[in-house]
Amino acid sequence: LVQLKRGIDQSVDAYNKAVGSLEMRVLPAARRFKDLGAAGGDEIESLEAIDKAVRSLEREGPLLDPGGEEVS
């Protein structure tokens, strides 16, 4: 679960960075092309950053594997 949470966190970070880059670099250039009449078609939709957090595991005492050994 720890690795899965880490992977989800990294995926969300990567997605949010990509959305930021799209908004700061790609969309302004695309809008300029459209304003100049060099591009047509539908308006480019905005994407929203993900702001949801992964739920933390709440537990009491050490986490044990099936053999009774403590897992860190």
VMD Tcl script that draws the C-alpha trace (Angstrom):
set ca {
  {0.00 0.00 0.00}
  {2.87 2.37 0.72}
  {4.27 1.84 -2.78}
  {0.81 2.26 -4.30}
  {0.29 5.56 -2.42}
  {3.73 6.76 -3.51}
  {2.89 5.87 -7.13}
  {-0.45 7.68 -6.97}
  {1.20 10.75 -5.45}
  {3.83 10.76 -8.20}
  {1.15 10.34 -10.88}
  {-0.88 13.24 -9.50}
  {2.25 15.42 -9.34}
  {3.13 14.54 -12.94}
  {-0.43 15.24 -14.12}
  {-0.56 18.60 -12.33}
  {2.81 19.61 -13.82}
  {1.60 18.64 -17.30}
  {-1.60 20.67 -16.85}
  {0.45 23.65 -15.68}
  {2.77 23.37 -18.67}
  {-0.18 23.08 -21.04}
  {-1.79 26.18 -19.54}
  {1.41 28.24 -19.51}
  {2.99 27.23 -22.82}
  {0.69 25.42 -25.23}
  {-2.70 27.07 -24.79}
  {-1.49 30.69 -25.16}
  {0.29 29.78 -28.41}
  {-2.77 27.92 -29.70}
  {-4.99 30.89 -28.90}
  {-2.62 33.23 -30.76}
  {-2.85 31.00 -33.85}
  {-6.64 31.09 -33.63}
  {-6.67 34.89 -33.16}
  {-4.49 35.25 -36.26}
  {-6.86 33.04 -38.27}
  {-4.24 30.34 -38.71}
  {-6.22 27.71 -36.83}
  {-9.84 26.68 -36.73}
  {-11.93 24.14 -35.00}
  {-13.27 23.79 -31.52}
  {-12.08 25.76 -28.53}
  {-9.45 23.97 -26.48}
  {-10.97 22.89 -23.18}
  {-9.31 23.80 -19.91}
  {-8.05 21.05 -17.64}
  {-8.16 21.27 -13.87}
  {-5.41 20.24 -11.50}
  {-6.15 17.35 -9.16}
  {-6.35 18.53 -5.58}
  {-7.56 15.37 -3.85}
  {-5.43 13.71 -1.20}
  {-4.83 10.02 -0.70}
  {-6.31 8.71 2.53}
  {-3.78 7.86 5.23}
  {-3.74 4.46 6.84}
  {-4.71 4.79 10.48}
  {-3.52 1.95 12.66}
  {-2.61 1.19 16.23}
  {0.59 -0.62 17.02}
  {3.05 -2.12 14.56}
  {1.99 -3.54 11.21}
  {2.69 -7.29 11.13}
  {3.14 -9.63 8.19}
  {1.31 -13.01 8.15}
  {4.26 -14.59 9.98}
  {4.00 -12.12 12.84}
  {7.10 -10.11 11.90}
  {6.92 -6.32 12.09}
  {6.73 -4.58 8.72}
  {8.15 -1.07 8.35}
}
mol new
graphics top color blue
foreach p $ca { graphics top sphere $p radius 0.5 }
foreach p [lrange $ca 0 end-1] q [lrange $ca 1 end] { graphics top cylinder $p $q radius 0.2 }
display resetview
